[in-house]
C-alpha cells in the first residue's frame, strides 16, 4: 500500500519529531504520539526509531498490513502478533461503511472488533488518526 510506505518513509527520514496534536497545548500532559530516534546512519541519514502510540510502541521502519474494513485478509491477529506486526493500517471511510460505526461502538471499538491489542493507524483521504 502506497500510503503505508509513504508514512513509514516520512517517519523514518523526517528531520522533525512528531508534534503534539493541534488540540493539545505544548506544555500540557503528554502527547498521544512520541517519536524517538534510536540510531542514524551517517551515510544516508536513515533512522531507526521508536514510535510510541496509545496502544503500542512500534519500531520504525516497519511493515504495516492493511485491514481496510477491520480485518487483514488471510491472517488472524494471532498470526500477525507471531510475525511481530506492530501496527495495522485501516481506512476510516471504509470502516464507517462496513462494519459501520454503530457496530464498532456496540462492541467497544475497533481494537475489540479486531481482537487487536497493538497499534492501529486509520487514514481517509489524508485525514489520519492514531488509535
N, C-alpha and C positions, 0 to 999 in steps of 0.2 A: 504494500500500500504506500503510495507516494507521500501522503500526509504523515504517516508514521515515520517514514525515513526522514522527511524534512524536519520533523520535531526532534528526532534523535540528533541530527546534524546541527540544528540550531542550539540545542542544549550542550552538545559536546564541543562545538567550535566557537561559541559566543565568547566575547571578552567581558561581558557583563554578567553579574549574578542576577537571578530572577528576582524582580522587585516584589514587595508585598502587594496583595490585591488593592485596587484603587479605593475600595470602600474602607480600607483599614488604614488609620493614621500611621506614619512612620514609627512613632515612639510607642505604639500600642503593644498589646500582647503578641506573641509570636505569630508569624505568617503561616498560612496553610502550606506554603512551599518553602523549601530550603534547598539550596544548591551549593555543594562544597566540592572544590577541586581537590582531588587526591594526588594526581600526578599529571605532569605535562611533558610532552615530547619537545625537546629543544629544537628539533629539525622542522617538524610540521605544525607545532603548536596544538596538535590533537590532545585531548584531555580525557582522563579517567575521573569520573565524578560520582558523588552520592547525591541523589535527588530524593529528599525526604518529603513524603506526601502524608496525608492524614491516616492512610491505612497501611502504608508500607514504605520502606526505604529502598529505592531502586539504584542499581549500579548502571552508569552510562559509560560507553554506549550500550544499548540493549535492543533485544528483539521484542517487538510488540505485536502479538497476534491480534487479529481483528475479530471482534464479537459484535458485529453491527446491530443485531436485534436481540442482544442479550445471551448469545451463545457463540462459542468458537466451533465452527463446523468440523466434525470428525474427531474431536478431542474432548475429554472430560476435564473439569477443573483439577482433578487429582493428577491427571497426566501432565497438565501444564505445570503444576507445582513440582512434579518429579523432574521436569525439564528445567526447573529453576526459573520459570517465567515470572517476571516481577510485575508486569502491568498488562492489562487488556485494553485495547482501543475499541470504543463503541461510537455510535452515531446518534446524537440526541434526537434528531428528526425521525430516524427510523425507529428508535425506541418508543417515541411518542405514538407512532402508528401501530407498532407491534413489538412488544406485548401491550403497550399502552400505559399511560400514566396512572390510570385508576388501578390497574392490576399491580403495578410496581408499588404504589402506595399501600395497597391491601396486604401485600406480602412483606412489607417492611423495607423496601428499597431495592436497588439494583444489585447490591452485594448479596443480599439474601436470595433474590430471584436466581442469581447465577451460582450460588454457593461458592463465592469467591471472597477470600479474606484479604487479598493483596490489593494493590493499587489499580485504579481504572482511570482512563482519560477518555472523555467524550468530546466529540467535535461535530459541529454542524455549521458548515459554511464559514469557517473562520472564527466562530464563537466557541471558545474552549472552556471547559470546566473540569476541575480535578475533584474526584470523589474518593 
